[in-house]
């Protein structure tokens, strides 16, 4: 199926006059005949627009999945609704990456929590012991 709007450089929301003008400028007689038969008759245009939306959605889905036509299809009518591959990461993959990162940070914290907790308790006890010993020594010296 041809994308008549793309081939005539029209917007799908083009009015009847814009379509008629684009069809008149079209140098390709086969494309001009197809456009006249489909876009200039209201019922046919409605059916074409419904199908155009569906095929455009399929083209976007294929791009999202990274599917494209082979080189031998490029520039052909079969390639009208194809888009370049969308290499953006999906929302699901992004969330999985974020959760995996959070889990790795939590696991790292758990691995180091035991030794650091022991060191902190020991250092706190030593500091309190030194402070009490210093206070006791100072009290004996003054008393």
C-alpha positions in Angstrom: 0.0 0.0 0.0 1.3 3.4 -0.9 1.3 6.2 1.6 -0.5 8.7 -0.6 0.0 11.5 1.9 3.7 11.0 2.1 4.1 10.6 -1.7 2.1 13.8 -2.3 3.8 15.6 0.6 0.5 16.2 2.3 -0.6 16.1 5.9 -3.4 13.5 6.6 -5.5 16.5 7.8 -5.2 18.2 4.5 -8.5 19.7 3.1 -10.0 18.9 -0.2 -8.5 21.9 -2.0 -5.0 21.0 -0.8 -5.4 17.5 -2.0 -6.7 18.6 -5.4 -3.8 21.0 -5.8 -1.2 18.3 -4.8 -2.8 15.8 -7.2 -2.6 18.3 -10.0 1.1 18.9 -9.4 1.9 15.2 -9.2 4.2 14.2 -12.1 3.6 10.5 -11.7 0.4 9.5 -13.6 -0.2 6.2 -11.7 0.1 8.0 -8.3 -2.1 10.8 -9.6 -4.8 8.3 -10.6 -4.6 6.5 -7.3 -4.8 9.7 -5.4 -7.8 10.9 -7.4 -9.6 7.5 -6.9 -8.9 7.4 -3.2 -8.5 10.9 -1.7 -11.0 12.9 -3.7 -14.0 10.7 -2.8 -15.1 11.2 0.8 -16.1 7.6 1.6 -13.0 6.1 0.1 -10.8 8.7 1.9 -12.4 7.7 5.3 -11.7 4.1 4.7 -8.1 4.9 3.5 -7.5 7.1 6.6 -8.6 4.3 8.9 -6.3 1.8 7.1 -3.5 4.5 7.0 -3.7 5.0 10.8 -3.5 1.2 11.4 -0.6 0.7 9.0 1.2 3.7 10.5 0.8 2.2 14.0 2.3 -1.1 12.7 5.2 0.9 11.2 5.8 2.6 14.6 5.6 -0.8 16.3 8.1 -2.3 13.9 10.5 0.6 14.4 10.1 0.2 18.2 11.1 -3.5 17.8 14.0 -2.6 15.6 12.6 -4.2 12.5 13.2 -2.6 9.2 13.0 -3.7 5.6 16.1 -5.1 3.8 18.1 -2.9 1.5 16.2 -4.3 -1.6 12.9 -2.8 -0.2 14.3 0.6 0.5 12.6 3.3 -1.6 9.9 0.8 -2.6 6.1 1.1 -2.0 6.5 -1.6 0.7 8.7 0.7 2.7 6.3 3.7 2.8 5.2 3.0 6.4 8.6 1.9 7.7 10.5 4.1 10.1 14.1 4.0 11.2 14.7 1.6 14.1 13.9 3.2 17.4 16.9 2.4 19.6 15.4 4.1 22.7 15.1 1.8 25.7 11.6 0.7 26.6 10.0 1.9 29.8 10.0 -1.7 31.1 13.7 -2.1 30.4 14.5 1.2 32.1 12.6 0.2 35.2 14.3 -3.2 35.3 17.7 -1.4 35.0 16.8 1.0 37.9 15.6 -1.8 40.2 18.7 -3.9 39.4 20.9 -0.9 40.2 19.1 -0.4 43.5 19.4 -4.1 44.4 23.1 -4.1 43.7 23.6 -1.0 45.9 21.6 -2.7 48.7 23.6 -5.9 48.4 26.9 -3.9 48.5 25.7 -2.1 51.6 24.7 -5.4 53.3 28.1 -7.0 52.4 30.0 -4.1 54.1 27.5 -3.4 56.9 28.9 -6.1 59.3 32.5 -5.0 59.3 31.7 -1.3 59.5 29.2 -1.8 62.2 31.8 -3.7 64.2 34.4 -1.0 63.7 31.9 1.7 64.6 30.9 0.0 67.9 34.6 -0.6 68.8 35.6 3.0 68.0 32.6 4.4 70.0 33.4 2.1 73.0 37.1 3.1 72.8 36.2 6.8 72.6 33.8 6.5 75.6 36.4 4.6 77.6 39.2 7.1 76.8 36.8 10.0 77.8 35.9 8.3 81.1 39.5 7.5 81.8 40.6 11.1 81.1 37.8 12.4 83.3 38.7 10.0 86.1 42.4 10.9 85.9 41.5 14.6 85.8 39.2 14.1 88.9 42.0 12.3 90.8 44.5 15.0 89.9 42.4 17.8 91.1 41.0 16.1 94.1 
